[in-house]
Amino acid sequence: MIITATELRNNIGKYLTLASSKDIYITKRGKIIAMLTAPFQSETQTADDISDIDNRTNGEFRKEKQS
């Protein structure tokens, strides 16, 4: 899931709850600046998620952010 920093600030409780089941990528001015994730996620899963970010285009992020 991708959200803006403003969206996170306005709904922090909601996203803290969601972070226990899925990674949340936070953007600012269209660029990913942080990731909110569950504390006990495996390092392998985290590495796979970061690799997935590197393989995606900005257009795909914008499309996902809008949904």
SULPEPE-V70172 format. One record per run of one state. SS is the DSSP state (hx for helix, st for strand, lp for the rest). FROM is the first residue (numbers start at 0). TO is the last residue. If there is no record, write none. Layout:
ss=SS from=FROM to=TO
ss=SS from=FROM to=TO
This chain:
ss=lp from=0 to=0
ss=st from=1 to=3
ss=hx from=4 to=9
ss=lp from=10 to=10
ss=hx from=11 to=17
ss=lp from=18 to=22
ss=st from=23 to=27
ss=lp from=28 to=29
ss=st from=30 to=35
ss=lp from=36 to=41
ss=hx from=42 to=53
ss=lp from=54 to=56
ss=hx from=57 to=65
ss=lp from=66 to=66
